[in-house]
């Protein structure tokens, strides 16, 4: 997968978690089942992006560029 900068991943993760918490509370208070389901889906997506944030590695420098500069 493509490398995503950590700052962008943190913002996306926080947005999903906030939307999920809001969706679950609003859905449970107003008795809308589908909003509660969408809130749990948002929480799951926040977890996926959090996992991606913790497990991705920085891209390594290309070795060919280093060799070209030394000639």
trRosetta pair geometry for C-beta under 8 A, 3 or more apart (Angstrom, degrees):
i j d omega theta_ij theta_ji phi_ij phi_ji
1 52 7.9 -70 98 -140 154 116
1 56 7.8 -85 81 -110 112 112
3 56 6.5 137 -129 173 70 130
3 58 7.2 60 -140 -143 140 38
3 59 5.0 -96 -36 -36 153 106
4 8 5.7 -111 171 81 95 119
4 9 5.3 109 114 -59 117 102
4 52 7.1 28 44 143 129 125
4 56 7.0 -163 42 -53 80 178
5 8 4.8 84 69 10 90 105
5 9 7.1 -163 94 -7 45 89
6 9 5.5 -58 -145 39 37 113
6 10 6.2 40 157 -23 70 103
6 53 6.1 91 -136 -148 79 94
7 10 5.8 -52 -150 32 30 112
7 11 6.7 28 153 -17 62 105
8 11 5.9 -55 -150 36 33 110
8 12 6.4 30 154 -16 66 107
9 12 5.8 -56 -145 40 32 109
9 13 6.0 33 156 -21 66 110
9 49 5.7 -178 -163 177 83 98
9 52 6.3 -141 -140 98 132 103
9 53 4.3 162 135 -88 137 100
9 56 8.0 -171 -65 22 162 139
10 13 5.7 -56 -144 38 28 112
10 14 6.3 27 158 -18 65 106
10 53 6.6 95 -67 -121 65 148
11 14 5.9 -55 -146 37 29 108
11 15 6.4 29 155 -19 63 107
12 15 5.8 -57 -149 36 30 112
12 16 6.5 27 155 -17 65 106
12 49 5.2 -130 106 -158 109 160
13 16 6.0 -56 -149 37 30 108
13 17 6.3 25 155 -15 65 109
13 46 5.2 96 -160 -155 64 76
13 49 4.3 -156 -82 103 85 118
13 50 5.0 105 -138 -65 135 76
13 53 6.4 -42 -43 -25 147 141
14 17 5.8 -57 -145 40 31 109
14 18 6.1 29 158 -18 67 108
14 46 7.8 101 -65 -136 10 115
15 18 5.9 -55 -142 39 28 108
15 19 6.1 25 159 -14 63 111
16 19 5.9 -58 -143 42 28 109
16 20 6.0 30 157 -22 64 110
16 42 5.0 -170 -167 -178 73 80
16 43 7.2 154 147 -92 92 20
16 45 4.7 -128 -149 95 143 98
16 46 3.4 -175 102 -69 113 85
16 49 6.4 134 17 23 147 133
17 20 5.7 -56 -144 37 28 113
17 21 6.4 26 159 -17 64 105
17 42 7.5 177 -80 140 17 95
17 43 6.6 63 -119 -118 57 63
17 46 4.1 119 -58 -145 73 160
18 21 6.0 -54 -146 37 29 107
18 22 6.3 27 156 -15 64 109
19 22 5.7 -56 -144 41 30 110
19 23 6.0 31 157 -21 65 110
19 39 7.3 -155 136 -123 65 66
19 42 4.5 -116 99 -168 101 155
20 23 5.7 -55 -142 37 28 111
20 24 6.3 25 160 -17 64 106
20 39 4.8 110 -159 -174 53 66
20 40 6.8 91 -154 -92 104 16
20 41 7.6 -155 -109 70 101 43
20 42 3.4 -162 -72 94 85 102
20 43 3.6 144 -179 -54 155 72
20 44 7.9 155 -111 7 143 53
20 45 7.8 180 -61 45 124 89
20 46 6.0 -103 -3 -5 140 131
21 24 6.1 -55 -146 36 28 107
21 25 6.4 19 160 -11 64 109
21 39 7.2 160 -29 -165 6 113
21 43 7.4 98 -51 -81 59 103
22 25 6.2 -63 -146 42 27 103
22 26 5.9 18 162 -12 67 115
22 39 7.0 -152 77 -116 50 113
23 26 6.1 -58 -136 43 25 105
23 27 5.8 23 164 -18 63 115
23 35 5.4 -150 -163 168 83 79
23 36 6.8 156 144 -108 84 25
23 38 5.2 -115 -165 94 147 87
23 39 2.6 -172 97 -80 105 95
23 40 7.8 -119 101 -12 120 46
23 42 5.9 117 19 22 142 136
24 27 5.9 -59 -141 41 24 110
24 28 6.2 17 162 -14 62 111
24 36 5.6 65 -127 -139 55 71
24 39 3.7 -171 -47 130 66 148
24 40 6.5 88 -84 -56 107 69
24 43 7.4 21 -37 -34 129 128
25 28 6.1 -60 -145 40 27 105
25 29 6.1 20 161 -15 65 113
25 39 7.8 169 10 -137 52 160
26 29 6.0 -59 -141 41 28 107
26 30 5.9 -4 170 9 66 116
26 32 7.4 -15 128 45 82 117
26 35 5.9 -74 98 143 99 140
26 39 7.6 163 44 -66 87 137
27 30 6.6 -69 -131 52 21 89
27 31 7.9 48 172 -131 52 2
27 32 4.9 -97 -135 74 71 82
27 33 6.8 86 -177 -121 113 12
27 34 7.5 -146 -129 72 124 37
27 35 3.6 -171 -87 91 103 94
27 36 3.2 -168 122 -55 145 72
27 37 7.6 -177 -154 5 164 52
27 38 7.6 158 -62 45 142 86
27 39 5.8 -140 5 -3 132 131
28 31 7.6 25 -169 -75 26 41
28 36 5.9 89 -53 -96 71 121
30 35 7.4 21 65 49 115 148
32 35 4.2 46 104 14 118 114
32 36 6.8 162 95 -15 65 85
33 36 5.6 -59 -157 36 36 113
33 37 6.4 37 149 -21 70 104
34 37 5.4 -48 -147 34 38 114
34 38 6.4 39 153 -18 66 102
35 38 5.6 -50 -147 38 35 111
35 39 6.4 42 149 -24 63 103
36 39 5.5 -51 -151 32 32 116
36 40 6.7 30 153 -16 64 101
37 40 5.9 -54 -152 35 33 107
37 41 6.5 35 149 -19 65 104
38 41 5.5 -51 -148 35 36 115
38 42 6.5 39 152 -21 65 102
39 42 5.6 -51 -150 34 33 112
39 43 6.6 35 150 -19 64 101
40 43 5.5 -47 -149 34 38 114
40 44 6.5 40 151 -19 65 102
41 44 5.6 -53 -151 36 34 113
41 45 6.4 33 151 -17 65 104
42 45 5.6 -52 -146 38 34 111
42 46 6.4 40 152 -22 64 102
43 46 5.6 -51 -150 34 33 115
43 47 6.6 35 150 -18 63 103
44 47 5.6 -53 -153 35 34 113
44 48 6.6 38 149 -21 65 101
45 48 5.4 -47 -147 32 38 114
45 49 6.5 31 156 -12 66 103
46 49 6.0 -57 -147 41 31 105
46 50 6.2 35 152 -21 65 108
47 50 5.4 -53 -144 37 32 114
47 51 6.3 36 155 -21 65 102
48 51 5.7 -52 -150 34 30 112
48 52 6.4 31 150 -19 63 105
49 52 5.3 -49 -145 36 37 115
49 53 6.4 45 151 -25 65 101
50 53 5.5 -48 -148 31 33 115
50 54 6.5 23 156 -12 64 107
51 54 6.0 -62 -148 41 31 104
51 55 6.0 2 164 1 68 118
52 55 6.4 -72 -134 48 24 94
52 56 5.8 27 173 -34 66 112
53 56 6.9 -47 -131 18 16 106
61 65 6.8 -102 170 58 95 121
61 66 6.8 81 129 -44 122 111
62 65 4.7 80 82 0 100 107
62 66 7.6 -176 98 -8 58 83
63 66 5.7 -55 -158 33 44 113
63 67 6.6 41 151 -19 72 105
64 67 5.8 -56 -151 36 36 111
64 68 6.4 37 154 -22 67 107
65 68 5.8 -54 -147 33 32 113
65 69 6.7 29 157 -18 63 107
66 69 6.1 -62 -155 35 30 109
66 70 6.8 26 154 -21 64 110
67 70 6.0 -61 -152 31 33 110
67 71 7.4 42 155 -35 63 96
68 71 6.5 -45 -162 9 35 112
